[in-house]
Amino acid sequence: MRISIELVPDEPVHRVVDYSVAAEEAGFEYVWITDHYNNRNLWCTLTAIALATKRVMIGPGVTNPYHTSPALSAAAAVTLNEISNGRAVIGLGAGDKVTLDTLGIEWKKPVSTVVEGIQCIRELTQGNRVTMDGSTIRLHGAKLSMVKKKPLLDIDGNPVTKDGEKVKVAPKIPVYAGVQGPMMLRRTAAVADGILVNASHPLDFEFAVDMIHQGAREAGRSPEELDIGAYAACSIGKTREEAMSGTTKIVVAYIVAGAPETVLVRHGLNLEKCKDVKRALAKGDHGQAQKTVSDRMVEAFAIVGNPEHFIQRMEELVRTGVTHFIAGSPIAPEKTEGIQMIGQHVIPHFKD
């Protein structure tokens, strides 16, 4: 199983770079950077990380096609791929309606928009000219001039030909879909290289993996082609009590407040208590929201505990079909220590 990390650029860029270097040294395979207008700029942060690291794959986890055109995201990804010597990856999701409302951007047809965005980014990063008159995305002969195609070679190093012409390809930049909801899971499984699901519990992945596999088969793809990621809120510590300190409960509170009722019911949560959490957040009362978050809510929406607990929960995810684990915020009360703890005690278990 691939093990990666999500970092939020809400701290000075040099600290996010330090966390990324620590993650690379600890054995993480990917560093995903979140994209919010009110934090440090995504692509500037990724460039700084690219210059400071040598091995980890790096990219947005995730950007969206509403506030940034897929053509601009494709150009940024190709540039990052050049700077990082082939380590770029890109995650694309639908964004969130509240933020887009703040920016005065209409949030419409999210499923079609994400699917079309993935298709545009894939074609553009491969050096192809794109014309699309989609549901929300429209391009008229767009092409990235800096993408250079090279002859495709077979296993013996000979050029592959088709109809007497050499087949040329550009370096592939993997495109992941950051998604939730049955229709989004099914539709993006037809076009993405991987799926990043905002969840951490096996119950959610029993449902999500089934939808992903169904969507892949409907598109004539083998489900095994897809890298299925658990984008999990988590906090690690020597003990559960240590791991619970810091911002863990407020992270869970926001997840509870944004979760559909079907998901809350799936986990057997008290709907009235979930509404209390949402009401507290709406008032800006984080203290009350944290007090209202129950242990059962934490168990449903985060992985919190010592390394042994992490390993147990991650093994449960593997059994549902998850192939990629992303350690998401808050990670640990002290981030660098958490990164090192995962590197020392968790990653080796899944690499042996």
VENHU-V552286 format. One record per pair of residues at least 12 apart in sequence whose C-alpha atoms are under 6 Angstrom apart, sorted by the first residue. I is the first residue (numbers start at 0). J is the second residue. D is the distance in Angstrom with one decimal. If there is no record, write none. Layout:
# VENHU-V552286
i	j	d
I	J	D
I	J	D
This chain:
# VENHU-V552286
i	j	d
0	322	5.0
0	323	5.4
1	323	4.5
2	27	5.6
2	28	6.0
2	323	5.8
2	324	4.9
2	325	5.9
3	27	5.0
3	28	5.4
3	29	4.7
3	325	4.6
4	30	5.2
4	325	5.0
4	326	4.7
5	31	4.7
5	32	5.8
5	327	4.9
6	32	5.1
7	32	5.9
7	33	5.4
8	38	5.8
8	39	5.3
9	38	5.2
16	48	5.2
23	55	6.0
25	339	5.9
25	342	4.4
26	342	5.9
28	55	5.1
29	55	5.1
29	56	4.5
29	57	5.7
30	57	5.0
31	57	5.9
31	58	5.3
31	59	5.5
31	60	4.8
32	59	4.9
32	60	5.2
33	59	5.9
33	60	5.0
33	61	5.6
34	62	5.4
49	83	5.0
56	86	4.6
56	87	5.8
57	87	5.2
57	88	5.8
58	87	5.7
58	88	4.8
58	89	5.1
59	89	5.4
59	90	5.4
60	90	5.1
61	90	4.6
61	91	5.1
61	92	6.0
62	91	5.1
63	91	5.3
63	92	5.1
63	93	5.4
63	94	5.4
69	116	5.5
69	120	5.8
73	120	5.1
73	124	5.9
88	172	5.5
88	173	5.1
89	174	5.1
90	174	5.8
90	175	4.5
90	176	5.5
91	176	5.0
91	177	5.6
92	176	5.7
92	177	4.5
92	178	5.9
93	109	5.6
110	183	5.4
112	135	6.0
114	187	5.8
125	169	5.1
126	146	5.1
128	140	5.6
128	141	5.4
128	142	4.6
129	141	5.1
148	167	5.4
148	168	4.7
148	169	4.4
149	167	4.9
149	168	5.4
150	166	5.7
150	167	4.2
151	166	5.6
151	167	5.3
173	192	6.0
174	191	5.8
174	192	5.5
175	191	5.5
175	192	5.6
175	193	4.6
175	194	5.5
176	194	4.9
176	195	5.9
177	195	4.6
178	196	5.6
184	210	6.0
184	211	5.4
185	210	5.4
185	211	5.2
185	214	4.0
188	211	5.5
188	214	5.3
188	215	5.1
189	214	5.9
189	215	5.1
189	218	5.3
192	225	5.5
193	225	4.9
193	226	4.3
193	227	5.7
194	227	5.0
194	228	5.8
195	228	4.6
195	230	5.9
196	229	5.4
196	230	5.5
197	230	4.8
198	229	5.9
198	230	5.8
198	231	5.3
199	231	4.7
199	300	6.0
199	301	5.8
201	316	5.4
205	319	5.7
226	322	5.8
227	321	5.2
227	322	5.2
227	323	5.8
228	321	6.0
228	323	4.3
228	324	5.5
229	324	5.0
229	325	5.9
230	325	4.8
231	325	6.0
231	326	5.7
231	327	5.2
232	301	4.8
232	327	4.6
232	328	5.3
233	301	5.2
233	302	4.5
233	303	5.5
233	327	5.8
233	330	5.2
234	303	4.9
234	329	5.9
234	330	4.3
234	331	4.3
235	303	5.8
235	304	5.3
235	305	5.6
235	331	5.1
235	337	5.9
236	304	5.9
236	305	5.1
237	305	5.1
238	304	5.9
238	305	5.1
239	304	4.1
239	305	6.0
242	304	5.5
245	332	5.1
248	289	5.4
249	289	5.6
256	277	4.7
276	288	5.0
276	291	5.9
